Amino acid sequence: MESLKSGLQNKNTVTELNYPIKFSPIFKEYLWGGAKLKEVLAKDVNTETASESWEISAVEGNVSQVSNGDLQGKNLQELMDTYTSDLLGKSVYERFGTKFPILIKFIDARLDLSVQLHPHDDLAKERHNSFGKTEMWHVMQADPGSKLIVGFNQELTKESYLEHLEKGQLLEILNQEVVEAGDTYFINTGKVHAIGAGILLAEIQQTSDITYRIYDYERKDKDGNTRELHTELAVDAIDYSLKDDFKVNYQKQSNTTNSMVNCPYFVTNYLNVVGSYVKQLVNRDSFTIYICVAGKAQIKIGEHTENLSMGQTVLVPAAVNEAVISAADAKILEVYI
């Protein structure tokens, strides 16, 4: 890759990027969506239901637009093209260029989502010229008894899986987990999974829209059509082994960095901010994303302060050295590469 901008290259760059950047949510509607994005997260949804709020996205056709500060009106792709490593971090820019590597969403499941999985990087590259899709879920609210599907409840082979599928017995071999607010799950590629009815969660994922749907409860859309299944594509992408590697155990100490997930695609930490907490970012060669999953906070960078309520997300450019987060009691996810 040709010459890279490095860190604080000039005064203009520092001035323009020296604040917590907010983006306008991009709403998605599917047949399983509900009203919690509006009612719980206070999203400005102008439809009765909404399924997803894409908070930070550079997916083609769904690029987030800045909603605050000096950069208001510009989109994320323009920011990456203009500021490169000052925004992304030198190592992130070297690895991904101006393709933003993370997609942040809030998801509201009024009904069960389809059972699905995602291919790993090599298979996604070969088949779709795309990244794979490693992701994680953090449950923000769950109706009593709500469940996630994560992995299988027994060791399988490709042949035994197909036998259950053909007999209509797929649900019998899936692992189901009853969840509550605060539960966190890491979904590596190949793992079958589904969000169950009654769950509102934050999703952090590789930037990819490649999904193999293997079961959809034989539902029909408003036009009477069933959704496409990807049975053949999925067979070689599924991890058939029995693993207990998905639930994330993490500390919840106040005003410190509690590690949740550390994988090649993203790092996620849990912050429980009570009072004022200073985050030193000077040695972090990456942008940082803060997602408020409970409570309210303020985040201050230099002279700029932004409010951060449950269901809001900000992007802190890599060129920023320090952020001060203040709250009576807020729960925040911190994400970076």
Disulfide bonds with the S-S distance in Angstrom:
none
